[in-house]
Structures are given as C-alpha cells and as structure tokens.
C-alpha cells in the first residue's frame, strides 16, 4: 500500500478524523506497550504502521493520504495477564472503539477468541483474526444539513418514551457504539451508511418527525472473559470494562459507560432531538 508514512498527528479527537486531505488516528490505551494501525486495501491486503506518538495514553498519528472509505483496525501489544484483567493480543485485529462506520461482520472462527477452545486457561490464541472480523472505516464529516439546527430545547421538555408508550429497538450486543449498523444500509458499508443515516434524519425532520436515539452502554458483544476479542477487550480491559463480567443476563461485560458517555453522541447529533444516553442501564 502506498503512502504509509505517518506524521505525529494529534491526540484528540479520538477515532479517525478525515480533514479532506488525510486522516488523524487516535486510540486510548493505558496498558498498551505498542500499537499498530492496520490498513486494508481493496483486495484485503494488510499494511501495518507503528503508531509511536503517545500523549496521555492516546496513541496517535496522521496519514496524509488516508481518504474517506479507508478500512482499518488496530493491533495492540502489551501484557497478557488475565488474572489482572489485561488481555493484549496482537494476533487479534481490533475495531476502533470510536469508529463512525464499520464494514463486515464476525465470522465465528476460533481465531476471533483470545484463548484456545481446548485450553482456555492456557497461553493466548495466536491465530490471526483479521480474516474473520469486521473493519473500521474512515468517514467524511462533510454533510449538508440544509436548514437543520442543533436542538435548543431543555431536556425536561422533550418526549419521555416511557410515559408515551413508545417502544424501542436495538441490536442487543453492540460493538460499534458510534457507528450506524452497517447491515441496515442500502447504500454501502464504506461510510455510505453514515451519509444515509444523516439523510434519513434530515428527511424526517423536514416532515416534522422527531428522532430519538436511545443509547445503552452497559454491555458489549464481546461478552464475558469467554467471549470473542473484537475491540475493547484487546485494547484496554481495565479502562473499558468492569472487573465483574456480570452486567446482564448474557454474562456480558459492563463496558464503556464512562468512556463513551463523555464523547456521545456521534456526528449526526445536530439533528437528533434529543439524544438520550442511558449509561449503566439496559432500558
């Protein structure tokens, strides 16, 4: 892959930020000893770039030619000490927790798990998971919202779904909290799903229909310590997840309520009225 020279970039914002020319990448991990940014071309060929700049546990760099639609992921090197909640395994390709678009789905192969099925308490599973896991996608932040404006209505004046009898629907095992679900898109999975979602919200608002997004942060699709390694678990378990692994009936990890409550909502917030965040709750 061409143009993989990395510049220092900026530690903030987290995630992949396209500026019209290149992309800044930033990932938080307090336990990482080395971070590789993995880029995938049209044929699935992987190119790894070491991210060497670190400020406040934010590993960051700028790729001057990385465009919208670029697929990527991370490999995090660090301690493997499950008894301390540390599960770094560079054999596992990890989603960017702050990705705004995701392409693909999980292929349920033993390679996506951090342990060997026949020896779960033994050494880490060193099979490469890249062929079996979805990829993060760089998105363009540019969108014409027309006459849309950020909501300026106090939260107490907004609709309460519980009192209005509104039903909600969500994918129960979330993994990409800031990305609209790619399989719902009719336009594509290389960032088109973000544009399509924004177009939907804009059209609904033009028709006088309010949009309410109900966000649940108390568990992830990685499940407990016996679940797959797709994102948070391999980046920094102590930061993103609780120590109990007993958040809900599925035994899922109590992840992300603090880390993501601080940066939500995603870039379509200007037209979502209101954004209801429910950290630590499954309702």
FIDRENPA-827536 format. One record per atom (N, C-alpha, C): x negated, z negated, y negated; residue in one letter. Coordinates in steps of 0.1 Angstrom, whole numbers, padded with zeros to 4 digits, always signed. Atoms other than C-alpha are relative to their C-alpha. Layout:
N
XZYa
...
END
This chain:
283
-0008+0000+0012x
+0000+0000+0000x
-0009+0000-0012x
+0008-0001+0012x
-0013+0009-0034x
+0004-0011-0010x
-0002+0009+0011x
-0016-0013-0065x
+0003-0014+0004x
-0002+0014-0004x
-0020-0047-0049x
-0009-0009-0007x
+0008+0009+0008x
-0044-0061-0075x
+0009-0010-0007x
-0009+0011+0005x
-0029-0094-0085x
-0006-0006-0013x
+0004+0006+0013x
-0031-0108-0121x
+0005-0015+0001x
-0004+0014-0001x
-0027-0146-0128x
+0015-0002-0001x
-0015+0002+0002x
+0009-0143-0140x
+0003-0014-0006x
-0005+0012+0006x
+0030-0173-0150x
+0006-0009+0011x
-0006+0009-0009x
+0042-0204-0131x
+0015-0001-0001x
-0015+0001+0002x
+0077-0201-0145x
+0005+0013-0006x
-0010+0006-0010x
+0103-0189-0138x
-0004+0002+0014x
+0003-0001-0014x
+0102-0194-0101x
+0007+0012+0005x
-0006-0012-0006x
+0110-0165-0079x
-0008+0013-0004x
+0006-0013+0004x
+0103-0128-0085x
+0007+0005-0013x
-0006-0004+0013x
+0108-0117-0122x
-0006+0013-0004x
+0004-0014+0004x
+0107-0080-0129x
+0002+0002-0015x
-0001-0001+0015x
+0099-0072-0166x
+0001+0015-0004x
-0001-0014+0004x
+0104-0034-0165x
-0013+0008+0004x
+0013-0006-0003x
+0067-0027-0156x
-0005-0005+0013x
+0004+0007-0012x
+0057-0052-0130x
+0008-0012+0003x
-0008+0012-0004x
+0068-0084-0113x
-0009-0012+0001x
+0006+0013-0002x
+0058-0120-0116x
+0006-0008+0011x
-0005+0008-0012x
+0060-0141-0084x
-0005-0014-0002x
+0003+0014+0001x
+0061-0179-0084x
+0007-0007+0011x
-0006+0007-0011x
+0067-0202-0054x
-0005-0015-0001x
+0003+0014+0000x
+0068-0240-0054x
-0004-0005+0014x
+0003+0007-0012x
+0050-0258-0026x
-0011-0011-0003x
+0009+0011+0002x
+0033-0292-0028x
-0010-0002+0011x
+0008+0002-0012x
+0019-0291+0007x
-0009+0012+0004x
+0008-0013-0004x
+0005-0255+0008x
-0014-0002-0003x
+0014-0001+0002x
-0032-0250+0011x
-0004+0014-0003x
+0002-0014+0002x
-0030-0212+0009x
+0014+0007+0000x
-0013-0008+0000x
-0001-0188+0000x
-0003+0015+0000x
+0001-0015+0000x
+0001-0151+0009x
+0013+0006-0004x
-0011-0008+0004x
+0025-0128-0008x
+0000+0012+0009x
-0001-0011-0010x
+0036-0102+0018x
+0009+0011-0005x
-0007-0011+0005x
+0047-0068+0006x
+0003+0010+0011x
-0004-0009-0011x
+0066-0043+0028x
+0004+0014-0006x
-0003-0014+0005x
+0067-0005+0022x
+0012+0006+0008x
-0012-0006-0005x
+0094+0019+0032x
+0000+0001+0016x
+0001-0001-0014x
+0081+0021+0068x
-0002-0014+0007x
+0001+0013-0005x
+0079-0017+0072x
-0014-0005+0001x
+0014+0004-0001x
+0041-0018+0069x
-0002-0012-0010x
+0002+0012+0008x
+0030-0052+0056x
-0014+0000-0007x
+0013+0002+0007x
+0003-0058+0029x
+0000-0014-0005x
+0001+0013+0005x
-0008-0093+0022x
-0009-0002-0012x
+0007+0002+0013x
-0020-0105-0012x
-0001-0016-0001x
+0002+0014+0002x
-0035-0140-0017x
+0004-0004-0014x
-0004+0006+0013x
-0018-0160-0045x
-0009-0012-0002x
+0010+0010+0002x
-0046-0181-0059x
+0002-0009-0012x
-0002+0009+0012x
-0033-0194-0092x
+0010-0010+0003x
-0009+0011-0003x
-0017-0228-0089x
+0001-0009-0013x
-0003+0009+0011x
-0001-0249-0117x
+0012-0008+0003x
-0011+0009-0003x
+0020-0280-0110x
+0006+0004+0013x
-0005-0003-0014x
+0023-0269-0073x
+0008+0013+0000x
-0006-0013+0001x
+0036-0235-0085x
-0011+0011+0003x
+0010-0010-0003x
+0017-0207-0068x
+0005+0013-0006x
-0005-0012+0008x
+0019-0176-0090x
-0010+0011-0002x
+0008-0012+0003x
+0007-0141-0097x
+0009+0011-0004x
-0007-0011+0005x
+0017-0109-0113x
-0005+0013+0006x
+0004-0013-0006x
+0017-0075-0096x
+0005+0011-0010x
-0004-0009+0011x
+0016-0049-0124x
+0008+0012+0004x
-0008-0012-0004x
+0032-0021-0103x
+0011-0003+0009x
-0011+0003-0009x
+0057-0040-0082x
+0013+0002-0007x
-0012-0004+0006x
+0091-0025-0090x
+0012-0006+0006x
-0013+0004-0006x
+0127-0034-0085x
+0002+0007+0013x
-0002-0006-0013x
+0136-0028-0049x
-0012-0004+0010x
+0011+0004-0008x
+0102-0041-0036x
+0004-0011+0010x
-0003+0011-0009x
+0107-0061-0004x
-0013-0008+0002x
+0012+0010-0001x
+0085-0092+0001x
+0004-0012+0007x
-0002+0013-0006x
+0081-0126+0017x
-0013-0008-0002x
+0012+0009+0001x
+0056-0154+0019x
-0005-0005+0014x
+0005+0007-0011x
+0033-0169+0045x
-0008-0012-0006x
+0006+0012+0006x
+0023-0205+0038x
-0009-0007+0010x
+0010+0007-0008x
-0008-0221+0052x
-0001-0014-0005x
+0000+0014+0003x
-0010-0258+0054x
+0001-0009+0012x
+0000+0009-0012x
-0006-0289+0076x
+0011+0003+0010x
-0010+0000-0011x
+0012-0288+0109x
+0001-0014+0005x
-0001+0014-0003x
+0023-0324+0112x
+0015-0004+0001x
-0015+0002-0001x
+0060-0325+0124x
+0004-0015-0002x
-0004+0015+0002x
+0059-0364+0125x
+0000-0004-0014x
+0000+0003+0015x
+0053-0363+0087x
+0009+0010-0007x
-0009-0010+0006x
+0078-0335+0081x
-0007+0012-0005x
+0008-0011+0005x
+0051-0309+0075x
-0001+0010+0011x
-0001-0011-0010x
+0056-0276+0093x
-0005+0013-0005x
+0006-0012+0005x
+0034-0250+0077x
-0004+0009+0012x
+0004-0009-0011x
+0030-0220+0100x
-0001+0014-0006x
+0001-0014+0006x
+0016-0187+0085x
+0004+0011+0009x
-0005-0010-0008x
+0028-0168+0115x
+0014+0004-0003x
-0014-0002+0003x
+0063-0171+0101x
+0001+0006-0014x
-0003-0006+0013x
+0074-0148+0073x
+0012-0007-0006x
-0010+0008+0006x
+0094-0168+0048x
+0007+0007-0012x
-0007-0004+0011x
+0121-0159+0024x
-0004-0008-0013x
+0002+0007+0013x
+0116-0167-0013x
+0013-0008-0003x
-0012+0008+0003x
+0139-0196-0020x
+0008+0004-0012x
-0006-0003+0013x
+0146-0182-0054x
+0003+0015-0001x
-0003-0014+0000x
+0152-0146-0043x
+0014+0003-0005x
-0013-0004+0005x
+0181-0129-0060x
+0006+0011+0008x
-0005-0010-0009x
+0185-0103-0033x
-0007-0001+0013x
+0006+0000-0014x
+0179-0102+0005x
+0004+0012+0007x
-0003-0011-0009x
+0177-0073+0029x
-0001-0004+0014x
+0001+0002-0015x
+0184-0075+0066x
+0007-0013+0004x
-0006+0012-0006x
+0195-0103+0089x
-0010-0005+0010x
+0009+0007-0010x
+0179-0126+0115x
+0002+0007+0014x
+0000-0004-0014x
+0170-0112+0149x
-0003-0012+0009x
+0002+0013-0007x
+0174-0141+0173x
-0010+0001+0012x
+0011+0000-0009x
+0140-0139+0190x
-0008-0013-0001x
+0007+0012+0000x
+0118-0168+0200x
-0010-0001-0012x
+0010+0000+0011x
+0094-0157+0172x
+0005-0006-0013x
-0005+0006+0012x
+0117-0170+0145x
+0000-0015+0000x
+0001+0014-0001x
+0113-0205+0157x
-0014-0005-0001x
+0014+0005+0002x
+0083-0227+0148x
-0006-0006+0012x
+0005+0007-0013x
+0080-0241+0184x
+0002+0010+0011x
-0002-0007-0013x
+0078-0227+0219x
+0012-0006+0007x
-0012+0005-0007x
+0111-0229+0238x
-0004-0009+0012x
+0003+0007-0012x
+0093-0242+0269x
-0009-0012-0003x
+0009+0012+0003x
+0072-0268+0250x
+0002-0003-0015x
-0004+0002+0014x
+0090-0278+0217x
-0008-0011-0007x
+0008+0010+0006x
+0067-0308+0212x
-0015+0004+0000x
+0014-0004-0001x
+0035-0288+0217x
-0005+0007-0012x
+0006-0006+0012x
+0015-0266+0194x
+0010+0010-0006x
-0009-0009+0007x
+0032-0243+0169x
+0001+0014+0006x
-0002-0013-0005x
+0046-0210+0179x
-0007+0010-0010x
+0008-0009+0008x
+0021-0184+0166x
+0004+0015+0001x
-0004-0014+0000x
+0041-0152+0172x
+0005+0003-0014x
-0004-0004+0014x
+0047-0132+0140x
+0015+0002+0000x
-0014-0001+0001x
+0083-0135+0129x
+0005+0012-0009x
-0003-0010+0010x
+0082-0106+0104x
+0010+0011+0005x
-0010-0010-0005x
+0100-0080+0126x
+0014-0005+0002x
-0013+0006-0004x
+0129-0104+0132x
+0007-0007-0012x
-0007+0008+0010x
+0137-0119+0098x
+0002+0009-0013x
-0003-0008+0012x
+0152-0106+0065x
-0011-0001-0010x
+0010+0000+0010x
+0131-0098+0035x
+0006-0003-0014x
-0004+0002+0014x
+0134-0109-0001x
-0002+0013-0007x
+0001-0013+0008x
+0139-0081-0027x
-0001-0003-0015x
+0002+0001+0015x
+0127-0078-0063x
+0012+0007-0006x
-0011-0006+0006x
+0157-0071-0085x
-0002+0002-0015x
+0000-0002+0014x
+0162-0058-0120x
+0010-0009-0007x
-0009+0009+0007x
+0176-0082-0145x
+0009+0007-0010x
-0007-0007+0010x
+0190-0055-0167x
+0013+0005+0004x
-0013-0004-0003x
+0227-0050-0168x
+0008-0001-0013x
-0008-0001+0012x
+0252-0040-0195x
+0013-0008+0003x
-0012+0008-0001x
+0278-0068-0197x
+0011+0004-0009x
-0010-0004+0010x
+0297-0050-0224x
+0004-0011-0010x
-0004+0011+0010x
+0317-0075-0244x
+0001-0014+0006x
+0000+0013-0006x
+0312-0103-0220x
-0009-0010-0008x
+0007+0010+0007x
+0301-0136-0235x
-0001-0013+0009x
+0001+0012-0008x
+0289-0169-0219x
+0012-0009-0003x
-0012+0008+0002x
+0318-0193-0214x
-0003-0012-0009x
+0002+0011+0009x
+0322-0219-0241x
+0011-0010+0000x
-0011+0009-0002x
+0350-0239-0226x
-0005-0013+0007x
+0004+0012-0006x
+0344-0276-0218x
+0004+0000+0015x
-0003+0000-0014x
+0343-0282-0180x
+0013-0007+0003x
-0013+0007-0002x
+0373-0306-0183x
+0012+0009-0002x
-0011-0009+0003x
+0394-0277-0195x
+0001+0012+0010x
+0000-0011-0009x
+0386-0254-0166x
+0009-0003+0012x
-0009+0002-0012x
+0406-0249-0134x
-0006-0008+0011x
+0004+0008-0011x
+0403-0275-0107x
+0006+0005+0012x
-0006-0006-0012x
+0407-0258-0074x
+0007-0010+0009x
-0006+0010-0009x
+0416-0290-0056x
+0015-0003-0004x
-0013+0003+0005x
+0446-0296-0079x
+0009+0013+0000x
-0008-0012+0001x
+0457-0259-0080x
+0003+0006+0014x
-0002-0005-0014x
+0457-0254-0042x
-0008+0012+0003x
+0008-0012-0003x
+0430-0227-0043x
-0009-0002+0012x
+0008+0000-0012x
+0413-0220-0010x
-0014+0007-0004x
+0013-0006+0002x
+0376-0212-0010x
-0006+0005+0014x
+0006-0006-0012x
+0354-0192+0014x
-0015+0001-0002x
+0015-0002+0002x
+0317-0193+0020x
-0006+0002+0014x
+0008-0001-0013x
+0291-0184+0047x
-0005-0014+0002x
+0003+0014-0001x
+0286-0219+0061x
-0015-0003+0001x
+0014+0003-0001x
+0249-0216+0069x
-0008+0008-0010x
+0007-0007+0011x
+0234-0205+0036x
-0015+0000+0002x
+0014+0000+0000x
+0198-0195+0034x
-0006+0006-0013x
+0004-0006+0012x
+0195-0174+0002x
+0010-0004-0011x
-0010+0006+0009x
+0213-0196-0024x
+0002+0008-0013x
-0001-0007+0013x
+0207-0173-0054x
+0003+0015+0002x
-0002-0014-0003x
+0214-0140-0036x
+0014+0002+0005x
-0013-0003-0005x
+0248-0125-0031x
-0002+0006+0014x
+0002-0004-0014x
+0254-0119+0006x
-0001+0015+0002x
+0003-0014+0000x
+0239-0085+0014x
+0010+0008+0009x
-0009-0008-0009x
+0264-0075+0042x
+0013+0002-0007x
-0013-0003+0007x
+0293-0076+0017x
-0002+0012-0009x
+0002-0010+0010x
+0277-0049-0004x
+0003+0014+0006x
-0003-0013-0004x
+0289-0013-0002x
-0010+0010-0006x
+0009-0009+0007x
+0261+0000-0024x
-0014+0000+0005x
+0014+0001-0005x
+0229-0011-0006x
-0005-0014-0001x
+0006+0014-0001x
+0206-0041+0000x
-0013-0001-0007x
+0013+0000+0007x
+0176-0033-0022x
+0003-0004-0015x
-0003+0005+0013x
+0191-0051-0052x
+0013+0006-0005x
-0013-0006+0004x
+0222-0029-0054x
+0011-0010+0001x
-0010+0010-0002x
+0242-0059-0042x
+0002-0009-0012x
+0000+0008+0012x
+0233-0078-0074x
+0008+0008-0011x
-0007-0008+0009x
+0244-0049-0096x
+0015+0001+0003x
-0014-0001-0004x
+0276-0045-0076x
+0008-0013-0003x
-0006+0013+0003x
+0284-0082-0079x
+0003-0002-0015x
-0002+0001+0014x
+0280-0081-0116x
+0011+0009-0005x
-0011-0009+0004x
+0302-0051-0119x
+0013-0005+0004x
-0012+0006-0004x
+0328-0069-0099x
+0005-0011-0010x
-0003+0011+0010x
+0327-0099-0122x
+0005+0005-0013x
-0003-0006+0013x
+0328-0078-0153x
+0014+0007+0001x
-0013-0006-0001x
+0358-0058-0140x
+0011-0010+0002x
-0010+0011-0001x
+0377-0090-0130x
+0003-0006-0014x
-0002+0006+0013x
+0371-0104-0164x
+0008+0009-0010x
-0007-0010+0008x
+0383-0072-0181x
+0015+0000+0003x
-0014+0001-0004x
+0415-0077-0161x
+0006-0013-0002x
-0005+0014+0003x
+0419-0113-0173x
-0001-0009+0012x
+0001+0008-0012x
+0409-0128-0139x
-0013-0008-0001x
+0012+0010+0001x
+0386-0159-0140x
-0007+0000+0014x
+0008+0000-0012x
+0358-0161-0115x
-0006-0014+0002x
+0005+0013-0003x
+0349-0194-0099x
-0009+0001+0012x
+0009+0000-0011x
+0318-0198-0078x
-0002-0014+0005x
+0001+0014-0005x
+0317-0229-0056x
-0013+0000+0009x
+0014+0000-0007x
+0281-0237-0045x
-0002-0013+0007x
+0002+0011-0008x
+0273-0260-0017x
-0015-0001+0004x
+0014+0000-0002x
+0237-0272-0014x
-0004-0010+0011x
+0004+0011-0008x
+0238-0299+0013x
-0005+0004+0014x
+0006-0003-0013x
+0226-0279+0043x
-0004+0015-0001x
+0004-0014+0000x
+0210-0246+0052x
+0001+0006+0014x
-0001-0007-0012x
+0210-0220+0080x
-0012-0003+0009x
+0011+0003-0009x
+0177-0234+0093x
+0003-0012+0009x
-0004+0011-0009x
+0195-0263+0109x
-0010-0012+0000x
+0008+0012+0000x
+0176-0294+0120x
-0014+0005+0005x
+0014-0004-0004x
+0140-0295+0134x
-0001+0009+0011x
+0000-0010-0012x
+0150-0274+0164x
+0005+0014-0004x
-0005-0013+0005x
+0164-0246+0142x
-0012+0010-0003x
+0010-0010+0003x
+0146-0214+0131x
-0008-0003-0013x
+0008+0002+0012x
+0119-0212+0104x
+0002+0013-0008x
-0003-0012+0008x
+0132-0188+0077x
-0004-0001-0014x
+0003+0002+0014x
+0124-0203+0044x
-0005-0014-0004x
+0004+0013+0005x
+0124-0239+0032x
-0009-0008+0009x
+0007+0008-0010x
+0112-0255+0064x
-0015+0004+0001x
+0014-0004-0001x
+0079-0235+0063x
-0007+0000-0013x
+0006+0000+0013x
+0073-0238+0026x
-0004-0014-0004x
+0003+0014+0004x
+0076-0275+0019x
+0012-0008+0004x
-0012+0008-0005x
+0100-0295+0041x
+0002-0013-0008x
-0003+0012+0007x
+0095-0328+0023x
+0006+0002-0014x
-0006-0002+0013x
+0104-0313-0010x
+0014+0005+0001x
-0013-0006+0000x
+0134-0292+0000x
+0010-0007+0009x
-0009+0006-0009x
+0148-0313+0028x
-0001-0015+0001x
+0001+0015-0002x
+0157-0349+0035x
-0007-0003+0013x
+0008+0004-0011x
+0139-0368+0062x
+0009-0003+0012x
-0009+0005-0010x
+0170-0375+0083x
+0005+0012+0010x
-0005-0011-0008x
+0181-0340+0095x
+0014-0002+0005x
-0013+0003-0005x
+0216-0354+0099x
+0011+0002-0011x
-0009-0002+0011x
+0235-0339+0070x
+0015+0003+0004x
-0014-0003-0003x
+0266-0325+0087x
+0002+0002+0015x
-0004-0001-0014x
+0283-0318+0120x
-0009+0010+0008x
+0009-0010-0007x
+0259-0289+0128x
-0014-0005+0002x
+0013+0006-0001x
+0229-0312+0125x
-0009+0007-0010x
+0008-0008+0009x
+0217-0291+0096x
-0008-0010-0010x
+0009+0008+0009x
+0190-0303+0071x
+0007-0001-0013x
-0006+0003+0013x
+0201-0319+0039x
-0010+0006-0011x
+0010-0007+0008x
+0182-0294+0018x
+0005+0004-0014x
-0001-0008+0013x
+0179-0281-0018x
+0009-0006-0010x
-0009+0004+0010x
+0204-0302-0037x
-0007-0003-0013x
+0007+0003+0012x
+0178-0313-0062x
-0007+0013-0005x
+0009-0012+0003x
+0155-0282-0061x
+0009+0011-0006x
-0008-0012+0005x
+0184-0257-0067x
+0010-0004-0010x
-0010+0004+0011x
+0208-0278-0088x
-0006+0002-0014x
+0007-0001+0013x
+0182-0276-0115x
-0001+0014-0006x
+0002-0014+0004x
+0180-0238-0116x
+0012+0009+0001x
-0012-0008-0001x
+0215-0226-0108x
+0007+0000-0013x
-0003-0010-0008x
+0234-0206-0115x
-0009+0012-0001x
+0008-0012+0000x
+0219-0171-0107x
+0003+0008-0013x
+0000-0007+0013x
+0216-0144-0134x
+0014+0005-0004x
-0013-0005+0005x
+0253-0135-0134x
+0008-0011-0006x
-0008+0012+0005x
+0262-0169-0149x
+0007+0003-0013x
-0006-0003+0013x
+0270-0153-0183x
+0015+0003+0002x
-0014-0005-0001x
+0303-0140-0169x
+0007-0008+0011x
-0007+0008-0010x
+0312-0167-0143x
+0005-0012-0007x
-0007+0010+0008x
+0337-0191-0157x
+0009-0009+0009x
+0013+0007+0002x
+0330-0218-0146x
-0008+0002+0013x
+0008+0001-0012x
+0301-0222-0121x
+0001-0015+0004x
-0002+0014-0005x
+0310-0253-0100x
-0011-0003+0010x
+0010+0004-0010x
+0280-0269-0083x
+0003-0012+0006x
-0004+0012-0007x
+0286-0294-0056x
-0012-0005+0008x
+0012+0005-0008x
+0251-0308-0046x
+0004-0012+0008x
-0002+0012-0009x
+0252-0332-0017x
+0014-0001+0005x
-0014+0000-0005x
+0288-0322-0008x
+0003+0013+0007x
-0004-0012-0008x
+0304-0298+0017x
+0014+0004-0004x
-0013-0004+0004x
+0336-0295-0003x
-0001+0008-0013x
END
